[in-house]
Amino acid sequence: MASLVTGMPVAKHGITWNVFEFSRGYPRAPTVFDYLDLSGGRDSAIFYMDESLYQLAKPEPYTDYQMCGPLRAECNPDRLVGYVRDYFKKATSGSGYGHAIPALPHLLVVHLPAPGRVGETQGWKSVAYKDALKAVDKAMGTVLDLYREHGLIKRTTVFATSLSAFGETQFSAGEVSGEQAGNVPVVPWIASGVGIKAGHSIRQPVSIIDTGATVMRALGLTTYTEWESHPVEEIFKTAFAAAPVSPLLQ
């Protein structure tokens, strides 16, 4: 997750641990959430389903975080999506919810790692793993339904990816042979919605590191030289057009 939000490989962002360690503080590397605010005054809402990601939840005026995880037995995809639903309700209340949540965010991040956890502990071909995938599929559908309820789905671009490549892929299972088989591990990286070519198969190499720059590209914002994150240009219908600059940033 650190590489995804910072747009940098581990060697640059320096986060080599996968547990919450309070003494380490927050990462020094700026994140996509920082760049969204700096470039265009865009706010983000982030829902992490893992307490170990707390150190990626750096408090800023332009970010809202909520998280749960294995330390809370009641935490599951349905519960996390319930948090998202409550957030939408507060953000559209008209009162700003005490100025803490003034409006819906420009970027919503929903982290749903349950299938990976189940696959590691109970097997990638287990019934429990398949059930976990179904739960995530349902959760993603519910979030999209929220956008439909608020009349936003036709103004929204959706990105979906995985943080790791545990389990079998079409390559490791032997369905693809030859030179392509050496490209494992692979993860899904999917884009859909406003500005995205329908039915397009990505031909260029893509890393989860490229997610941040591609999100900014979708919002009409540019990235920064210290990033190794690059927008996946081939997925877009039209050439880049910069978003209007907010008067507050001029």
C-alpha positions in Angstrom: 0.0 0.0 0.0 2.9 2.4 0.7 4.1 2.1 -2.9 0.6 2.7 -4.2 0.0 5.9 -2.2 3.5 7.4 -2.5 4.1 6.5 -6.1 7.6 5.2 -5.1 9.2 1.8 -4.8 10.2 0.5 -1.4 13.8 1.6 -1.9 12.6 5.3 -2.0 9.7 5.5 0.4 11.6 3.4 3.0 8.6 1.5 4.5 9.8 -2.0 4.8 7.6 -3.2 7.7 4.0 -4.5 7.5 2.9 -3.9 11.1 1.9 -0.8 13.1 4.9 0.6 14.9 4.0 3.9 16.6 7.6 4.9 17.2 8.2 5.1 13.4 5.8 7.9 12.9 4.4 8.9 9.5 6.3 8.4 6.3 8.3 11.4 5.1 7.4 10.8 1.4 4.4 12.8 0.2 1.4 10.8 -0.9 -1.1 11.0 -3.7 -3.4 12.7 -1.2 -0.9 15.5 -0.6 -0.4 16.0 -4.3 -4.2 16.1 -5.0 -4.5 18.9 -2.5 -1.4 20.7 -3.7 -2.2 20.5 -7.4 -5.9 21.2 -7.3 -7.3 21.5 -3.8 -8.9 18.0 -4.0 -10.0 16.2 -0.9 -9.7 12.5 -0.2 -11.6 10.0 2.1 -9.7 6.8 2.9 -11.2 3.7 4.4 -8.5 1.2 5.4 -9.4 -2.4 6.6 -6.1 -2.9 8.4 -4.8 -1.2 11.5 -1.2 -1.7 10.3 -1.9 1.0 7.7 -2.5 3.6 10.4 0.9 5.1 9.6 -0.2 5.8 6.1 -3.1 7.8 7.5 -1.3 11.0 8.1 -3.8 13.6 9.4 -4.3 16.6 7.1 -7.1 19.1 6.6 -7.8 17.5 3.1 -8.0 13.9 4.2 -10.5 11.9 6.2 -9.6 8.5 7.4 -11.5 5.6 9.0 -10.2 2.2 9.6 -10.9 -1.2 11.2 -9.1 -4.5 10.9 -8.2 -7.9 12.3 -7.9 -6.5 15.9 -11.7 -5.8 15.7 -13.6 -9.0 15.2 -16.6 -7.2 13.8 -14.5 -5.7 11.0 -15.5 -7.1 7.6 -16.3 -5.7 4.1 -19.9 -5.0 5.0 -18.8 -3.1 8.1 -16.3 -1.0 6.2 -18.9 -0.2 3.5 -21.2 0.8 6.3 -18.6 3.4 7.3 -18.6 4.7 3.8 -22.4 4.9 3.7 -22.4 6.9 7.0 -19.7 9.2 5.6 -21.7 9.9 2.5 -24.8 10.7 4.7 -22.8 13.1 6.8 -21.1 14.7 3.8 -24.4 15.4 2.1 -26.3 16.5 5.2 -26.0 20.2 4.2 -24.6 21.2 7.6 -21.0 20.2 6.9 -21.3 17.8 9.9 -19.7 20.4 12.2 -17.3 21.5 9.4 -15.5 18.1 9.8 -16.9 16.7 6.6 -17.9 19.6 4.3 -18.6 17.7 1.1 -18.1 14.4 -0.7 -14.4 13.8 -1.5 -12.9 14.0 -4.9 -11.1 10.7 -4.2 -12.5 7.8 -2.3 -10.2 4.9 -1.3 -11.8 1.7 -0.1 -9.4 -1.1 1.1 -10.9 -4.6 1.1 -8.1 -7.2 1.9 -10.2 -10.0 3.3 -9.8 -12.5 0.4 -6.0 -12.3 0.6 -6.1 -13.0 4.4 -8.4 -15.9 3.9 -6.4 -17.3 1.0 -3.2 -17.3 3.0 -4.7 -19.0 6.0 -7.3 -21.4 4.5 -6.1 -21.9 0.9 -6.6 -20.2 -2.4 -9.0 -22.9 -3.6 -11.0 -23.1 -0.4 -14.7 -22.4 0.0 -13.9 -19.6 2.5 -11.7 -17.9 -0.1 -14.5 -17.9 -2.7 -16.9 -16.6 -0.1 -14.5 -13.8 0.8 -14.3 -12.8 -2.9 -18.1 -12.7 -3.1 -18.2 -10.5 0.0 -15.7 -8.0 -1.7 -17.7 -8.1 -4.9 -20.8 -7.3 -3.0 -19.0 -4.5 -1.1 -17.7 -2.9 -4.3 -21.2 -3.0 -5.8 -22.7 -1.4 -2.8 -20.2 1.5 -3.0 -21.0 2.0 -6.7 -24.7 2.0 -5.7 -24.0 4.9 -3.4 -22.7 6.9 -6.3 -25.8 6.0 -8.3 -28.0 7.1 -5.4 -26.3 10.5 -5.4 -26.4 10.9 -9.1 -22.6 10.7 -9.4 -21.9 7.5 -11.2 -21.8 9.2 -14.7 -19.2 11.6 -13.3 -17.0 9.0 -11.7 -13.9 7.0 -12.7 -13.2 3.7 -10.8 -9.9 2.1 -10.3 -9.5 -1.4 -8.9 -6.3 -3.3 -8.1 -4.6 -5.7 -5.7 -1.7 -5.0 -3.4 -0.1 -8.5 -3.9 -0.1 -11.5 -6.1 -0.5 -14.3 -3.7 -2.4 -17.4 -5.0 -2.5 -18.9 -8.5 -2.7 -16.8 -11.6 -3.3 -17.8 -15.2 0.5 -17.9 -15.6 1.4 -19.9 -12.5 -1.5 -22.4 -13.2 0.1 -23.2 -16.5 -2.6 -21.7 -18.7 -0.1 -19.4 -20.3 3.3 -20.6 -21.3 6.5 -19.3 -22.9 7.9 -15.8 -22.4 4.7 -14.5 -20.8 5.0 -17.0 -18.0 8.1 -15.2 -16.8 6.0 -12.1 -16.0 4.5 -13.4 -12.8 3.6 -12.2 -10.2 0.7 -10.3 -11.7 -2.2 -8.4 -10.1 -5.4 -7.0 -11.6 -5.3 -3.3 -12.5 -8.7 -2.1 -13.8 -10.1 1.3 -14.8 -13.6 2.1 -15.8 -16.0 5.0 -16.0 -15.7 8.6 -17.2 -12.9 9.3 -19.7 -11.8 5.6 -19.9 -11.9 3.5 -23.1 -14.5 0.8 -22.8 -13.3 -2.7 -23.4 -9.7 -1.7 -23.8 -7.0 -4.2 -22.9 -3.9 -2.5 -21.5 -0.8 -3.3 -23.5 1.9 -1.4 -21.7 3.6 -2.7 -18.5 1.7 -1.3 -15.4 2.7 -1.2 -11.8 0.5 -0.4 -8.8 2.9 2.5 -8.3 1.3 4.0 -11.4 -2.1 4.2 -9.7 -1.6 7.6 -8.1 -0.4 9.4 -11.2 -3.3 7.8 -13.2 -5.8 9.0 -10.6 -4.4 12.5 -10.9 -4.5 12.3 -14.7 -8.2 11.4 -14.5 -8.8 14.5 -12.4 -6.9 16.7 -14.9 -3.9 17.2 -12.6 -0.2 16.7 -13.2 2.3 14.8 -11.2 5.8 15.5 -9.8 9.3 14.6 -10.8 10.2 12.7 -7.6 7.5 10.2 -8.3 8.1 7.0 -10.2 4.4 6.9 -10.7 3.3 7.5 -14.3 -0.2 7.8 -15.8 -1.4 4.9 -17.9 -2.1 7.1 -20.9 -3.4 4.4 -23.2 -6.6 3.9 -21.2 -7.9 7.4 -21.7 -10.3 8.4 -24.5 -8.8 11.9 -25.0 -5.5 13.7 -24.6 -4.7 15.3 -21.3 -6.6 18.5 -20.5 -5.6 20.4 -17.3 -8.4 21.0 -14.9 -9.3 24.7 -14.1 -7.2 26.1 -11.3 -9.1 26.8 -8.1 -9.2 30.6 -7.3 -7.9 29.6 -3.8 -4.7 28.2 -5.4 -4.0 31.2 -7.6 
